[in-house]
Amino acid sequence: MNQSLPAAPDLQTADSAGAAEAASTAPVFLVGMMGAGKTTIGRHLARMLNRQFIDLDHELEARCGVRVALIFDIEGEEGFRRRETALLDECSRRQGIILATGGGAVLAEENRRMLSERGLVLYLRATAEELFRRVARDRSRPLLQTPDPQARIRALLDQREPLYESIARLTVDTGSAHVMQLARDLLPRLRHYEQQEKPQ
């Protein structure tokens, strides 16, 4: 397929009243498998903490003007990963954000280094069975376009979980709990981290 993707527009800036205050706090990076709840929980956390929320995949789609699945079709996974790393480098430098990464962002050592050095990494953990239940009908996941998506999820989880765990400062089992309750439960842990990170 001979098609090129457009140049990327700038990131949107936060326009909430608390943006200036949020800018003084360390970023929070959400990692985990597809279907783990990174985007949903991240949005709730951002509202509760008065922070800007960025979903890395959605931001990449906005910049390219096409869906992630089409980026895979045009440039392959290698091309997608290059774009992902470049955007992660930019976004992870922003203070006061909640950033949901793509499920495979941890595959590159460079990405893991950026995440672990620049903010708090929060791993949202779920079982392969739970993940499959959540994404089984989602046709926008290029890595799941296989005859046995459940086996594919299990293989991806086996590969990626040690990488998530290697950089996570906090790990939360998402399970079947309501996302709002999970976000509320996370608040005191995140605030405790923020207090620890403040200069003395």
SVG drawing of the C-alpha trace seen along z (x, -y; Angstrom):
<svg xmlns="http://www.w3.org/2000/svg" viewBox="-18 -29 35 49">
<polyline fill="none" stroke="black" stroke-width="0.4" points="0.0,0.0 1.7,-3.1 0.5,-5.8 2.3,-8.3 1.0,-9.8 0.7,-13.5 2.9,-15.6 1.8,-15.9 0.0,-18.9 1.0,-20.3 -0.3,-18.8 -3.4,-20.6 -2.6,-22.5 -4.6,-22.1 -7.0,-25.0 -8.3,-24.1 -8.0,-26.6 -5.6,-24.2 -3.3,-23.7 -0.6,-26.0 -0.7,-24.2 -0.6,-20.8 2.4,-21.8 4.5,-21.8 3.8,-18.1 5.5,-15.0 3.7,-13.1 1.9,-9.8 2.3,-7.2 -0.2,-4.4 1.1,-1.1 -0.6,2.2 -2.2,4.4 -4.9,3.4 -8.2,3.6 -6.5,3.0 -8.4,-0.3 -5.6,-2.8 -7.7,-5.3 -10.9,-5.1 -9.1,-5.1 -6.7,-7.7 -9.5,-10.1 -11.1,-9.7 -7.7,-10.3 -7.0,-13.4 -10.4,-14.9 -9.9,-14.1 -6.4,-15.5 -7.2,-18.5 -4.6,-17.4 -4.4,-17.1 -5.0,-13.6 -3.3,-12.3 -3.9,-9.0 -0.7,-8.3 -2.5,-6.2 -5.3,-8.8 -2.7,-11.6 -0.8,-9.7 -4.0,-9.2 -4.8,-12.9 -1.4,-13.8 -1.4,-11.3 -5.1,-11.8 -5.7,-8.0 -6.4,-5.2 -3.6,-3.1 -4.7,-0.1 -4.1,-2.0 -0.7,-3.1 0.1,0.6 -1.1,1.3 0.9,-1.5 4.1,-1.4 4.0,2.0 4.6,2.4 8.1,1.2 7.0,-2.1 4.3,-2.5 6.8,-1.9 9.1,-4.6 6.3,-7.1 5.2,-5.9 8.7,-6.4 9.1,-9.9 5.7,-11.0 6.4,-9.4 9.7,-11.3 7.8,-14.5 4.8,-13.8 6.7,-12.3 8.6,-15.6 5.4,-17.4 4.8,-18.0 1.4,-17.6 -0.1,-15.1 -1.7,-11.7 -0.4,-9.7 -1.9,-6.4 0.6,-4.6 -0.1,-1.9 0.1,1.7 3.4,2.3 5.1,-1.0 7.3,0.9 8.8,3.2 11.5,0.6 14.2,0.2 14.4,-3.5 10.7,-3.9 11.1,-2.1 14.0,-4.3 12.0,-7.5 9.0,-6.3 10.9,-5.2 13.1,-8.3 10.5,-11.0 7.6,-10.2 5.5,-7.7 4.8,-4.5 1.5,-2.9 0.9,0.7 -2.8,1.6 -2.8,5.4 -5.5,7.8 -5.6,11.5 -5.5,12.7 -9.1,13.9 -10.3,10.6 -8.5,8.7 -10.0,11.0 -13.5,10.4 -13.0,6.7 -11.5,6.5 -12.9,9.6 -15.3,7.5 -12.9,4.7 -11.9,4.8 -9.6,1.8 -6.8,3.8 -4.3,4.8 -2.4,7.3 -5.6,9.2 -6.5,9.9 -5.6,13.6 -7.6,16.8 -7.1,17.2 -7.1,13.7 -7.3,15.1 -4.1,17.1 -2.6,14.0 -3.5,11.9 -2.0,14.6 1.3,14.6 1.5,10.8 0.9,10.7 3.5,13.3 6.0,11.2 5.1,7.8 4.2,8.4 7.8,8.6 8.5,5.3 5.5,3.6 6.6,4.8 10.3,3.8 9.4,0.1 6.2,-0.1 6.3,-2.1 2.7,-1.1 0.7,1.9 -3.1,2.1 -5.2,5.1 -8.2,3.8 -10.2,7.1 -13.9,6.5 -13.9,3.5 -15.7,0.3 -13.3,-2.1 -14.5,-5.0 -13.8,-3.1 -10.4,-2.1 -9.6,-5.7 -10.7,-6.8 -8.6,-4.1 -5.6,-5.3 -5.8,-8.9 -4.2,-8.6 -1.4,-6.5 -0.7,-9.1 -0.8,-11.9 1.6,-10.1 4.0,-9.7 3.7,-13.4 4.5,-14.4 7.6,-12.2 8.8,-13.7 8.5,-17.4 11.8,-19.1 12.6,-19.4"/>
</svg>
